[in-house]
Amino acid sequence: MALFACCVFPLRLLKSNSDPSLPYCLFSRKKGASLGFQKLKTRRLHRTKVVHFAMFSENPVIGDLVATAISGGIALSMLRLWEETAKRGVFDQKRNRKLVHISIGLVFMLCWPMFSSGQQGAILAALIPGLNIIKMLLLGLGIWKDDATVKSMSRFGDHRELLKGPLYYALSITYACSVYWRYSPISIGIICNLCAGDGFADIVGRRFGKQKLPYNKNKSFAGTIAMATAGFVASIGFLHYFSLFGYIQVSSKMVLVFLFMSLAAALVESHPLSSELDDNLTVPLTSMLVGSLVL
C-alpha cells in the first residue's frame, strides 16, 4: 500500500543541494521570491517529507524497519513462488532459474522508495539481499539442505553451484544497494543489466540463437542483442520510476550513460572469459566500471 501511495502521488521535484538526506527541494532558486511564496513552498516541503519519511511511521527508524519487513516478505514470496514452479515442473529448470534471475532483483528495486533517504535506508534495504548471501553460503557449502531452492537456482541441481552465480548475484545487488543506492544511475545499471539483461540474453538466445558469434560459439547474436536491449530498456524504466520520487533526473546524458553500460555489459557477457569467470560477476563489474567512467 505504501509503494502504491508513492506511485499515486508522483512528485516531479528537485533533489536538495543543501541537504543530501532530503529527497526533494521545493524552495525556489529564483532571487527575490516573495515571502508568501516561500511559506507555501515550506508547507509543501513538509507534506513531501511526511509522504516520504512517514510512509509507515513518523519515526524514520521504525518506518525503515517496517519497510525492511515488507520488502523482505515480498522477496521471500517471490522466491517461494519460483520454488513451487520448480517443484511442479511448470517450466524447465533452466527457464525457471532465469525467471528467478530476472524478477528478484527488479522487484526488490521497486521497493526502494519505501525506505528513508540517507545511509540508514540504504543499509537496512541491503540487509535483504545480504541475508541471501548467507543463505547461498550455507546451501552451497551443504550446511543447510533446501532442495527446492537449489533446484530453482542451479543449472544441474548441484548445491555447490550456489557458491558461484547465485552468490555473485546476491553480492552484486547488495553492493549496488548499500554503496550507490537509489540516487545513482550506477546502481540502476548494475541491477538492470544483471537481472533483465543477462536473464533475457539466455532466454532469447536459447530460442532464437541459431547464428553464433564468431568469437564465441556458445553465444549468439540474438542473445547479445537481447541482453543489450533488455538491460537498456529496464534501466530507462527505472530511471523514470525513480525520477517520480525526485531521486534522479531524466536527461539525455543519463540515457547515454545507460546505453554505454548496457552495450559494454552485453559485449563482456558474450566473451568466452565471462563464461569461465561467471557472468553474474563480470556483468555487474563492467556496468560499475563503465558507469564510473562516463559519469
matplotlib code that plots the C-alpha trace (Angstrom):
import matplotlib.pyplot as plt

x = [0.0, 2.9, 4.5, 1.1, 0.7, 4.0, 3.0, -0.4, 1.3, 4.3, 6.2, 8.4, 10.8, 14.4, 16.8, 18.1, 21.6, 21.9, 21.0, 21.6, 19.4, 16.4, 15.0, 13.3, 13.8, 10.8, 12.4, 12.7, 16.0, 14.9, 16.1, 13.5, 10.9, 8.1, 7.8, 4.4, 5.6, 8.4, 5.9, 3.8, 6.9, 7.8, 4.3, 4.6, 8.1, 6.6, 3.9, 6.5, 8.7, 5.6, 4.8, 8.4, 9.7, 6.5, 5.3, 4.8, 5.7, 6.8, 9.9, 12.3, 13.9, 10.6, 9.5, 12.6, 12.2, 8.6, 9.9, 12.5, 9.9, 7.6, 10.4, 11.8, 8.3, 7.9, 11.3, 10.6, 7.2, 8.8, 11.4, 8.6, 6.7, 9.6, 10.4, 6.9, 7.1, 10.3, 8.8, 5.8, 7.8, 5.8, 8.9, 12.0, 14.8, 16.9, 13.8, 12.7, 16.2, 16.3, 12.8, 14.2, 17.2, 15.1, 12.4, 14.1, 16.4, 14.0, 11.1, 13.5, 14.5, 10.8, 10.7, 13.4, 11.1, 9.6, 12.9, 14.0, 16.8, 20.4, 22.6, 20.2, 17.7, 20.3, 21.8, 18.5, 17.4, 20.7, 20.1, 17.5, 19.9, 22.6, 20.8, 20.5, 24.4, 24.4, 21.7, 23.7, 26.8, 25.0, 23.3, 26.4, 28.5, 26.0, 25.4, 21.7, 19.6, 16.9, 16.3, 13.6, 15.9, 18.8, 16.7, 15.3, 18.7, 21.1, 21.7, 22.2, 20.7, 24.2, 24.1, 27.8, 26.6, 25.1, 28.6, 29.2, 26.4, 23.7, 26.2, 27.7, 24.1, 23.3, 26.6, 26.2, 22.7, 23.8, 26.8, 24.7, 22.1, 24.4, 27.0, 25.2, 21.6, 18.7, 20.4, 23.0, 22.5, 25.2, 23.0, 20.2, 22.6, 24.2, 20.9, 19.1, 22.0, 22.4, 18.8, 16.9, 19.9, 21.6, 18.2, 16.7, 20.0, 19.7, 16.0, 16.2, 19.5, 18.2, 15.1, 16.4, 20.2, 21.0, 23.6, 26.5, 29.1, 32.4, 34.5, 32.2, 30.3, 28.3, 26.8, 24.6, 23.8, 20.2, 21.2, 23.7, 21.3, 18.5, 20.8, 21.8, 18.2, 16.6, 19.2, 18.9, 15.1, 14.9, 17.4, 15.4, 12.2, 13.8, 15.3, 11.8, 10.4, 12.9, 12.6, 8.9, 10.2, 12.9, 15.8, 17.3, 16.7, 15.9, 18.3, 19.8, 23.1, 21.6, 20.1, 23.6, 25.1, 22.7, 23.2, 27.0, 26.6, 24.3, 26.3, 29.5, 27.9, 26.5, 29.8, 31.6, 29.0, 29.4, 33.2, 34.3, 36.2, 32.9, 31.6, 34.7, 34.6, 30.7, 28.7, 26.9, 30.3, 31.6, 28.3, 28.0, 31.7, 31.5, 28.4, 30.0, 33.3, 31.7, 29.2, 32.0, 34.0, 31.2, 29.5]
y = [0.0, 2.4, 1.8, 2.3, 5.6, 6.9, 6.0, 7.7, 10.9, 11.2, 14.4, 15.8, 17.7, 18.6, 16.9, 19.2, 20.7, 21.8, 18.6, 15.3, 13.5, 15.2, 13.7, 16.8, 20.5, 22.7, 26.1, 28.5, 29.1, 32.4, 35.5, 37.9, 35.2, 36.6, 35.6, 34.2, 32.0, 30.7, 29.9, 28.0, 26.1, 25.3, 23.8, 21.7, 20.6, 19.5, 17.4, 15.9, 14.8, 13.2, 11.2, 10.0, 9.6, 8.8, 6.2, 3.8, 5.9, 9.4, 7.8, 7.1, 4.1, 2.5, 3.3, 1.7, -1.4, -1.8, -1.2, -3.9, -6.4, -5.7, -5.8, -8.9, -10.5, -9.6, -11.1, -14.2, -14.6, -14.3, -17.0, -19.3, -18.8, -19.9, -22.8, -24.0, -23.7, -25.6, -28.4, -28.7, -28.6, -25.6, -24.5, -26.4, -26.0, -23.5, -21.3, -21.4, -20.3, -17.4, -16.2, -16.1, -14.3, -11.6, -11.0, -11.0, -8.0, -5.9, -6.4, -5.6, -2.4, -1.4, -1.4, 1.1, 4.2, 2.7, 3.4, 6.7, 8.7, 8.6, 5.7, 4.3, 3.4, 2.0, -0.3, -1.6, -2.2, -4.0, -6.4, -8.2, -9.4, -9.5, -12.3, -14.1, -14.1, -16.0, -18.4, -19.1, -19.8, -22.2, -24.0, -24.1, -25.5, -28.2, -26.9, -26.2, -28.5, -27.0, -29.0, -26.6, -23.6, -25.5, -26.7, -23.2, -21.5, -24.1, -25.3, -29.0, -29.3, -29.3, -27.3, -26.2, -24.2, -21.7, -20.6, -19.1, -17.5, -17.1, -15.9, -13.3, -12.2, -11.5, -9.8, -7.5, -6.4, -5.9, -3.8, -1.7, -1.0, -0.2, 1.8, 3.5, 3.4, 4.9, 8.3, 6.8, 5.6, 3.1, 1.1, 1.0, -0.1, -2.8, -4.4, -4.0, -5.4, -8.2, -9.1, -8.1, -8.0, -11.3, -13.0, -12.3, -13.0, -16.6, -16.9, -15.3, -16.9, -20.4, -19.8, -17.7, -18.0, -20.1, -17.6, -17.8, -15.2, -15.6, -15.3, -17.5, -20.4, -20.7, -17.2, -15.9, -12.6, -12.8, -13.3, -10.5, -8.0, -9.1, -8.5, -5.0, -4.1, -5.6, -4.1, -0.6, -0.6, -1.8, 0.9, 3.7, 2.3, 2.6, 6.0, 7.3, 5.4, 6.9, 10.4, 10.3, 10.5, 13.1, 10.8, 11.3, 13.5, 12.2, 13.7, 12.8, 12.3, 9.7, 7.9, 7.7, 6.5, 3.6, 2.9, 2.6, 0.5, -2.0, -2.3, -2.8, -5.4, -7.3, -7.4, -8.6, -11.2, -12.5, -13.1, -16.6, -15.3, -14.2, -17.8, -19.0, -16.4, -16.3, -13.5, -12.7, -11.3, -9.8, -8.0, -6.0, -5.2, -4.0, -1.9, -0.3, 0.4, 1.9, 3.9, 5.4, 6.3, 8.0, 9.9]
z = [0.0, 0.8, -2.5, -4.2, -2.3, -3.7, -7.2, -6.8, -5.8, -8.0, -7.3, -10.0, -7.7, -7.5, -5.0, -2.3, -3.0, 0.6, 2.4, 0.7, 3.2, 1.8, -1.3, -2.5, -2.6, -3.2, -2.5, -5.4, -6.9, -8.3, -6.4, -5.0, -4.4, -2.2, 1.5, 0.9, -1.9, 0.3, 3.1, 0.6, -0.6, 3.1, 3.7, 0.5, 1.7, 5.0, 3.2, 0.9, 3.9, 5.5, 2.4, 2.1, 5.6, 7.3, 4.9, 7.7, 10.7, 11.6, 13.1, 10.2, 12.1, 12.7, 9.1, 7.7, 9.9, 8.6, 5.0, 5.5, 6.8, 3.8, 1.2, 2.7, 2.7, -1.0, -1.9, 0.1, -1.6, -5.0, -4.1, -2.8, -6.0, -8.2, -5.8, -6.3, -10.1, -10.0, -7.8, -10.1, -13.3, -14.7, -16.5, -17.4, -14.9, -17.0, -17.8, -14.1, -13.0, -15.4, -14.3, -10.7, -12.1, -13.8, -11.3, -7.8, -8.3, -10.2, -7.8, -4.9, -6.5, -6.9, -3.1, -2.6, -2.3, 0.8, 2.7, 4.1, 2.5, 3.6, 4.6, 7.2, 4.5, 2.2, 4.8, 6.0, 2.4, 1.7, 4.6, 2.4, -0.3, 2.3, 4.2, 0.9, 0.7, 4.0, 2.7, -0.5, 1.5, 3.8, 1.0, -1.3, 1.5, 2.3, 5.8, 5.1, 3.0, 0.8, -2.4, -3.7, -3.6, -5.1, -7.9, -8.7, -8.7, -10.1, -13.6, -12.8, -9.3, -7.6, -4.4, -5.0, -7.9, -5.5, -4.4, -7.9, -9.9, -7.2, -4.7, -7.1, -7.9, -4.2, -3.7, -6.6, -5.6, -2.0, -3.1, -5.6, -2.9, 0.0, -1.9, -4.7, -3.5, -5.5, -6.3, -8.7, -12.2, -11.5, -9.1, -11.7, -14.4, -12.3, -11.3, -14.7, -16.8, -14.3, -14.0, -17.1, -19.5, -18.6, -18.0, -21.3, -23.1, -22.1, -22.8, -26.2, -27.1, -26.5, -28.6, -31.5, -31.2, -34.3, -35.6, -33.3, -32.6, -34.5, -31.3, -29.1, -30.4, -27.2, -27.6, -30.3, -32.0, -30.8, -27.2, -27.1, -28.8, -26.4, -23.4, -24.5, -25.3, -22.2, -19.9, -21.5, -21.6, -17.9, -16.9, -18.7, -17.0, -13.5, -14.4, -14.9, -11.9, -9.5, -11.1, -10.0, -6.4, -7.1, -6.6, -10.0, -13.0, -16.5, -19.1, -22.4, -20.6, -18.3, -21.3, -23.0, -19.7, -19.6, -23.3, -22.9, -19.7, -21.4, -24.6, -22.6, -20.3, -23.3, -25.1, -22.0, -21.3, -24.8, -24.4, -23.5, -20.5, -19.0, -19.0, -17.3, -14.5, -14.4, -16.0, -12.7, -11.7, -14.9, -15.9, -12.6, -12.6, -16.2, -15.5, -12.5, -14.3, -17.4, -15.3, -13.2, -16.3, -18.3, -15.4]

ax = plt.figure().add_subplot(projection="3d")
ax.plot(x, y, z, "-o")
ax.set_aspect("equal")
plt.show()
